[in-house]
Amino acid sequence: MDHHCPWTSNCVSHTTFPHFLRFVYYTCASLLLLAYHLSTRLYAVYEARNLPSYLGPSIWALVHLMVLTLTTGLLLFTLSILLVTATQSLFTNTTMIESWEIERHEALVEKARYLGGYVHGPGGRRVRIQKQEFPYDIGIWKNLVQGMGGGNVLAWILPFGGGPENKSGWGPWEENGFEDEGTQWPPVDPDKLPRSPPQVQDVLGGNAFIHGDDDEVQAFKKRQQEDYKRWETMRANDPRAGSKLRSSAATTTSKKAESTEEEDGDDDEEWEEGIDGEFGWTNSDGDRLGDYGVDEEAEIIVDDDIPLGELLRRRRVVVSKQD
């Protein structure tokens, strides 16, 4: 398929392209002949511009002449462009749709040049883009013979000349050999690739959804293993984990029972009293983390993750004790 022609209400294809080309050619030739006769008539009217009006054409004849001249000029201009484009497609053995594919591929190659040779498709998948040559441009003469259905030049211009047979449209098509045999054309369009389902792989004993090429996956696994080991080390060396957290809570509670005049937070610089008077943190409504299903004793607090406001509060406690 080359394109769909609304004038003929038909698709221009491998077998109908010669008829379409002859149709456009003879239309342009007819319009050019009409433009010649109109220009001759306009010149005669211009030469008689100083004669009395009753000797010249009527006003309606002049309006008709101007409208016909403008319409002819516009159609001749547009169809001439179409004739040149169709002839160029015949010389290069390229359909209109294939010319769009060539432009798209050139744009992708230019984009990939600034992105390291890759562009991203659906789901973040990286697709490698390489420059490919159009494989079906086999030389001007062979292109003409293949497009017009034979080597008889006289039959190319006859109004009722033939065209390629239906069976010739099934191929295989002759290629110019610029690319390796079996190279796909048109090239892959990353925007039209189907979104592949996520692949499940075992990462550190668990399942994770990952995507990307092998280098990205290996780099991610390496960073994940380092983070996992660092987290295990901090968990093992945290003095406030497990039983130490519970013993610290018991000590703080006994101190509060001995002296009720101590200010809130003076008994332990790291733990605070809740709004209900018991040990541990509560929000403004008196709710604890345990009310939301969080195991408070299993929580591991790393100093680097403590909010700035909490550090300032602890600093004020230390200063007040020194005073």
C-alpha positions in Angstrom: 0.0 0.0 0.0 1.2 3.5 -0.9 -1.7 5.6 0.4 -5.4 6.0 0.1 -6.6 8.4 -2.6 -9.9 10.2 -1.8 -10.2 11.4 -5.4 -10.4 7.8 -6.8 -11.9 6.4 -3.6 -9.4 3.6 -3.8 -6.1 2.6 -2.2 -2.9 3.1 -4.3 -1.1 -0.2 -4.1 1.6 -2.3 -5.8 -0.7 -3.2 -8.7 -2.5 0.2 -9.0 0.4 2.6 -8.6 1.2 2.8 -12.4 -2.5 3.7 -13.1 -2.4 6.4 -10.3 0.8 7.8 -11.7 -0.6 8.0 -15.2 -3.8 9.6 -13.8 -1.9 12.3 -12.0 0.4 12.9 -15.1 -2.5 13.3 -17.6 -4.4 15.5 -15.1 -1.4 17.8 -14.8 -1.1 17.8 -18.6 -4.7 18.7 -19.1 -4.6 21.5 -16.5 -1.4 22.8 -18.1 -3.2 22.9 -21.5 -6.2 24.7 -19.9 -3.9 27.2 -18.2 -2.4 28.0 -21.6 -5.9 28.8 -23.2 -6.9 30.8 -20.1 -3.7 32.9 -20.2 -4.4 33.5 -23.9 -7.9 34.7 -23.1 -6.7 36.9 -20.2 -4.1 38.5 -22.5 -6.8 39.3 -25.1 -9.0 40.9 -22.4 -6.0 42.9 -21.2 -5.2 44.2 -24.7 -8.8 45.4 -25.1 -8.9 47.2 -21.8 -9.2 50.7 -23.4 -12.2 49.8 -25.6 -15.8 50.5 -24.6 -17.2 48.0 -22.2 -20.0 47.0 -24.5 -17.4 45.7 -26.9 -15.8 43.4 -24.3 -17.0 40.4 -22.2 -19.7 40.9 -19.7 -19.1 41.2 -16.0 -20.2 37.6 -15.4 -17.9 36.4 -18.1 -15.0 38.1 -16.4 -15.9 36.7 -13.0 -16.1 33.2 -14.5 -12.8 33.7 -16.2 -11.1 34.8 -13.0 -12.5 32.0 -10.9 -11.6 29.3 -13.5 -8.0 30.8 -13.7 -7.5 30.7 -9.9 -8.9 27.1 -9.6 -6.8 25.9 -12.5 -3.6 27.5 -11.0 -4.3 26.0 -7.5 -5.0 22.5 -8.8 -2.0 22.6 -11.2 0.3 23.6 -8.3 -0.9 20.9 -5.9 -1.0 18.1 -8.4 2.4 19.1 -9.7 3.8 18.5 -6.2 2.0 15.2 -6.0 3.4 14.2 -9.4 6.9 15.0 -8.4 6.5 13.1 -5.1 5.0 10.0 -6.8 7.8 10.1 -9.5 10.5 10.3 -6.8 8.9 7.4 -4.9 9.0 5.4 -8.2 12.7 6.2 -8.7 13.6 5.2 -5.2 11.1 2.2 -5.0 9.7 3.7 -1.8 6.0 3.9 -0.9 4.6 6.9 1.0 4.3 4.8 4.1 7.9 3.6 3.8 9.0 7.2 3.5 7.4 7.9 6.8 9.2 4.9 8.3 12.5 6.2 7.0 11.9 9.6 8.5 10.9 8.0 11.8 14.0 5.8 11.9 16.3 8.8 11.1 14.7 10.7 14.0 15.2 7.8 16.3 18.9 7.4 15.3 19.4 11.1 15.9 17.8 10.8 19.3 19.8 7.7 20.3 23.0 9.5 19.3 22.6 11.7 22.4 21.4 8.9 24.7 24.3 6.4 24.2 22.7 4.5 21.4 19.5 3.6 23.4 16.0 4.9 23.7 13.3 3.9 26.2 10.2 2.0 25.3 7.1 1.0 27.4 7.9 0.1 31.0 11.3 1.8 30.9 12.8 -0.9 28.7 15.9 0.2 26.8 16.0 -0.5 23.1 19.2 -0.2 21.1 18.9 1.8 17.9 21.3 1.3 15.0 21.4 3.0 11.6 19.7 0.9 8.9 19.6 1.5 5.1 16.4 1.1 3.2 16.8 -2.4 1.6 14.5 -2.1 -1.5 16.1 0.7 -3.5 17.8 -1.6 -6.1 18.7 1.1 -8.7 16.7 3.5 -10.8 16.1 1.2 -13.8 15.2 -1.8 -11.7 13.0 0.4 -9.5 11.1 1.6 -12.6 10.7 -1.9 -14.0 9.4 -3.2 -10.7 7.1 -0.3 -10.1 5.6 -0.1 -13.6 5.3 -3.9 -14.1 7.8 -4.3 -17.0 10.5 -2.7 -19.1 8.3 -1.5 -22.0 8.7 2.3 -21.7 5.9 2.9 -24.2 3.5 1.0 -22.1 4.4 3.2 -19.1 2.8 6.3 -20.7 -0.2 4.8 -22.5 -3.5 5.7 -20.8 -4.6 2.1 -20.7 -1.1 0.6 -20.0 -0.9 -2.3 -17.6 0.8 -2.7 -14.3 2.4 -5.4 -12.1 0.5 -8.7 -11.7 -1.1 -9.6 -8.4 1.3 -12.6 -7.8 4.3 -10.3 -8.0 3.1 -8.5 -4.9 3.8 -11.5 -2.7 7.6 -11.3 -3.1 10.2 -12.1 -2.1 11.4 -8.7 -2.9 14.9 -8.1 -4.3 17.2 -6.2 -1.8 20.2 -4.1 -2.4 22.4 -6.0 0.1 23.5 -3.0 2.2 22.3 -4.7 5.4 22.8 -8.3 6.6 20.3 -10.9 5.2 17.3 -11.2 7.5 17.6 -7.7 8.9 14.1 -6.5 9.8 12.4 -3.6 7.9 10.9 -1.4 9.1 13.1 -1.1 12.1 11.7 -1.6 15.6 9.6 1.3 16.9 10.1 1.5 20.7 6.7 3.4 21.1 4.8 0.5 19.5 6.4 -2.4 21.4 4.0 -4.3 23.6 4.3 -3.9 27.3 5.9 -7.1 28.5 4.8 -8.6 31.8 7.2 -8.1 34.7 9.7 -10.8 35.2 9.9 -12.3 38.7 13.5 -13.2 39.9 14.9 -14.3 43.2 16.8 -11.4 44.9 18.4 -12.1 48.3 16.0 -15.0 48.9 12.9 -13.1 47.9 11.0 -12.2 44.8 11.2 -8.8 43.2 9.9 -7.2 40.0 12.8 -5.9 37.9 13.4 -4.5 34.4 16.3 -3.2 32.4 19.3 -4.8 30.8 21.7 -7.2 32.5 24.2 -4.5 33.5 21.5 -2.5 35.3 20.1 -5.6 37.1 23.6 -6.7 38.3 24.4 -3.2 39.5 21.1 -3.1 41.4 21.7 -6.5 43.0 25.1 -5.4 44.2 23.8 -2.2 45.8 21.0 -4.2 47.4 23.3 -6.7 48.9 25.6 -4.0 50.3 22.5 -2.2 51.8 21.3 -5.4 53.3 24.6 -6.2 55.0 24.9 -2.7 56.3 21.4 -2.9 57.8 22.2 -6.3 59.5 25.4 -4.8 61.0 23.5 -1.8 62.4 20.8 -4.1 63.8 23.3 -6.4 65.5 25.3 -3.5 67.0 22.3 -1.4 68.2 22.5 -1.3 72.1 18.8 -0.5 72.4 17.5 -3.5 70.5 15.7 -6.5 72.1 16.1 -7.0 75.9 18.1 -3.8 76.4 15.1 -1.8 75.2 12.8 -3.6 77.7 15.3 -3.2 80.6 15.7 0.5 79.9 11.9 0.9 79.9 11.7 -0.9 83.4 14.4 1.3 84.8 12.8 4.5 83.6 9.4 3.4 85.1 10.9 2.7 88.6 12.6 6.1 88.6 9.3 7.8 87.9 7.7 6.0 90.9 10.4 7.3 93.3 10.1 10.9 92.4 7.0 12.6 91.0 8.5 16.0 91.0 10.9 15.3 88.2 10.2 17.1 85.0 9.0 15.1 81.9 11.9 13.5 80.1 14.5 14.1 82.9 14.7 10.4 83.8 16.1 9.3 80.5 17.5 11.5 77.8 16.5 9.1 75.0 12.9 8.2 76.0 9.9 10.3 76.8 6.7 9.9 78.7 3.4 9.6 76.8 0.3 11.8 77.3 -1.2 9.0 79.4 1.6 9.1 81.9 3.1 5.8 80.8 6.5 5.2 79.3 6.8 5.5 75.5 5.8 7.9 72.8 2.2 8.8 72.1 0.6 11.3 69.7 -1.6 14.2 70.7 -4.6 11.9 71.0 -2.9 9.5 73.3 -2.5 6.8 70.7 0.6 4.5 70.7 2.3 2.7 67.8 1.0 -0.5 69.2 -2.6 0.7 68.6 -1.8 0.6 64.9 -0.3 -2.9 64.9 3.4 -1.8 65.2 5.6 -3.9 67.5 7.4 -1.1 69.4 10.0 -3.4 70.9 11.0 -4.6 67.4 11.6 -1.1 66.1 15.2 -0.2 65.6 16.0 3.5 65.7 19.2 4.6 64.1 20.7 8.0 65.2 20.9 9.1 61.6 17.1 8.7 61.2 16.2 10.7 64.4 14.3 13.9 63.5 16.0 17.2 64.1 13.3 18.3 66.6 14.0 15.2 68.7 17.7 15.9 68.8 17.1 19.5 69.9 14.8 18.3 72.7 17.4 15.9 74.0 20.0 18.7 73.9 17.7 20.9 76.0 17.4 18.0 78.5 21.1 17.6 78.8 21.6 21.4 79.3 18.9 21.5 82.0 20.6 18.7 83.9 23.9 20.5 83.8 22.3 23.7 85.2 
